[in-house]
Amino acid sequence: CLKYVGGDQFGHVNMVMVRSLEPQEIADVSVQMCSPSRAGMYQGQWRMCTATGLYYGDVIWVILSVEVGGLLGVTQQLSSFETEFNTQPHRK
């Protein structure tokens, strides 16, 4: 499995199952993560572990830089505006 071991977690997932591989075999592994809502630098660490919980291999670092603005910033501002003024988009 791939297991969260420290730092920022980026959501509720703390472990992802990974099937056993033969030597030289390659597999894709993905983790569902959510970007933090505040600007800043964030980092989390993950490690591979055996079924019995023994860690092996190098730490896998996830490093995110969240900046003010961009599409997410505009979307959040529009959402906040709609909530604050209780407006709904005009539909024809």
C-alpha positions in Angstrom: 0.0 0.0 0.0 0.9 3.7 -0.3 0.4 5.3 3.1 0.3 9.0 4.3 3.1 9.5 6.9 3.2 13.2 7.6 2.8 16.9 6.7 -0.3 18.2 4.9 -2.8 15.5 3.9 -4.9 17.2 1.2 -8.1 15.4 2.0 -9.3 12.4 3.9 -7.4 9.6 2.1 -4.6 8.2 4.2 -3.9 5.0 2.4 -4.1 3.6 -1.2 -3.9 -0.2 -1.8 -1.3 -1.2 -4.4 -1.2 -4.7 -5.8 2.0 -6.8 -5.6 4.3 -6.4 -8.6 6.8 -8.7 -10.2 10.4 -7.5 -10.6 10.7 -4.9 -13.3 6.8 -4.6 -13.5 5.4 -1.1 -13.6 2.0 0.2 -12.2 0.3 3.5 -12.0 -0.8 4.7 -8.5 -3.1 7.7 -7.9 -4.4 9.4 -4.8 -7.4 11.7 -4.7 -6.4 15.0 -3.1 -8.0 18.4 -2.5 -6.0 21.7 -3.0 -6.0 23.9 0.2 -8.2 27.0 0.0 -5.6 29.4 1.3 -2.5 30.6 -0.5 0.8 29.2 0.7 3.2 26.3 0.4 2.1 22.9 1.5 3.8 19.5 1.6 2.9 16.0 2.6 4.9 12.8 2.7 3.8 9.3 1.6 5.6 5.9 1.8 5.1 2.4 0.4 4.4 -0.2 3.0 3.9 -4.0 3.2 0.7 -5.7 4.2 2.1 -6.0 7.7 2.9 -2.2 7.9 6.6 -2.2 7.3 7.7 0.8 5.3 10.2 0.5 2.4 11.6 2.7 -0.3 12.0 6.4 -0.3 9.6 9.0 1.0 7.3 10.4 -1.8 6.9 14.1 -1.4 3.8 16.0 -2.5 4.5 19.8 -2.7 1.8 22.3 -3.6 2.1 26.0 -4.1 -1.3 27.6 -3.8 -1.4 31.2 -5.2 -4.0 33.9 -4.9 -6.0 34.4 -8.1 -6.3 32.1 -11.1 -9.4 30.3 -12.1 -9.9 28.7 -8.6 -9.6 32.2 -7.0 -12.2 33.7 -9.4 -14.5 30.8 -8.8 -14.2 31.1 -5.0 -14.8 34.9 -5.3 -18.0 34.4 -7.4 -19.3 31.8 -5.0 -18.6 34.1 -2.1 -20.4 36.9 -3.9 -23.5 34.8 -4.6 -23.6 33.6 -1.0 -23.1 37.1 0.5 -25.7 38.8 -1.6 -28.0 35.7 -2.0 -28.0 36.0 -5.7 -28.5 33.4 -8.3 -27.3 33.5 -11.9 -29.9 34.9 -14.3 -31.3 32.2 -16.5 -33.4 32.6 -19.6 
